[in-house]
Amino acid sequence: MRKVLLIVVMVASVAIAFGQKNVRQSASNYLKSGKLDQALESINQCIQDPSTAQDPKTWLIRGNVYMEIANSKDPKYQALDTDATTKGLDSYKKALEFDTKKEYFEEIFGRLNTLRNGYYNAAVDAYNKKDYKGAMTNFGTGADVIQIAGISDTASLLNAAFCAAMANDNSAAKGYYVKLLNGGYKSANLYVVLSDIYRQEKDSVNALKVVKEGIQNYPNDLRLFLAETNIYLTFGNTPKALRNLTEAIAKDSSNASVFFALGTIYDKLANDSTLTNEQRDMNFNKAIGAYQKATSLKPDYFEPSYNLGALYVNRAATINDEANKLPLDQSAKYDELKKQADSYLEAATPFLERASQLQPNDLQTLYSLKQIYAREGKGDKLKVVNAQIEALTK
C-alpha cells in the first residue's frame, strides 16, 4: 500500500512541475502575441512556485515581459507597472544568477547591451544639448545595465564622471570614479582626480588612501606626487609637503609647477609669525628662489610672477608697520625702515608689471601697482593703471 501511495505522490509532483512549465509557456505565447497583461499574470505565477522559481528561463521570460511593458505605447499596458524597467532588469539579473550553465547568457547580454546602447545614445544627445546632468544620468544608467552581465562599462563611467564634473556634481563624479576602480580600471589621472575630490570634501583619510594607492601603482607619475603634496598642504602638514616636492624636483627639475608649489610653501613659512626672524628671512629667500626658477622655466607663468611681486609688497608692508610703531624720537630708525620698505616695493614692481602683461584684467595686480606708483610718484604710470581699473570696474 505504501508503494502505491509513493507512486501516486511522485506522479502528482511531476504533474505540478509540468503544469507550471505549461503556464510559463503560456506566458511566452502571450508575450509573442502582445497580450502583456496575461503574460505578466502567467509569469508571476511561475516565480511563486518552487518548481520554476529558480529556473533561469522563468526569469528571462519575466524580464522580457517587463521590458515590453516598459516600451509599450499602449496606456493599458503602461499602467500594469510604472517601474517595469527596474523589474525587468532585476529579472535578468536573477536569470543570470540561476543560469549556472550560461545557457541564456548570450540572449540576456544582447538585450542588456541593446538597452545600454539606448542609454548611451540618449546621453550623447543630452551632452550635445549641454544637459550635463541628463548626460551623466544616462551614461551612468547604461553602465549599471551592462554591469548586470558582469561587465564594467569603462567608457560610460568615464563619460558619466566627466559630465558630473561639468554639472558641478563632485559627489556623483566620486561615485563613478569609485565604480571604475572597483571594476578594475586603473589610470594615474583617475587617482589624481578622485583624491582631489576627497581633499575638497576635507576627507584627509580617503584622499591620502587613494593617492597612495595611485603612487603604489604609478610610482614615477609626477602628478600623483603633486596631488599628495596638495593634500598635505591642505591639511597643514608642511614638512611632508616639502619632502614630496623635493622628491618631485629630483624626478623632474624642468617642471615649473613644482617650483611654484615649493615657492608657495616657503612663502607661507616666510609669513609665519611663530618662526624666528632668521627662519622667516631664510624662507623668504627660498621662496624668491623657487618662484624665480618657475618663471625662468616658464616665462608666461602668471602665478609665480604675481606671487613674487606680492612677496615683496608684503615684506614692505610688514616693515612699514614696524616703522609706524616707532616712538617719535626715533626718526633715524624710522627713515631707515621706510627706505627698506621702498626698496622692497621697487623690487616688486617688475614682477607685478610682468604679471599684469600676462593677465591684463587681474584687478589685484593692478591695485598693487597703483599703490607702488602712487608711493613712488610715478604719475604717468599711475594714470594708466587707474584707467585700466576704472574700465574693469564699470
Helices and strands as residue ranges (DSSP letters): H 2-32, H 36-46, H 56-71, H 75-78, H 84-98, H 105-128, H 132-147, H 154-166, H 170-182, H 188-200, H 204-217, H 222-234, H 238-251, H 256-270, H 277-297, H 302-324, H 331-358, H 363-376, H 379-393
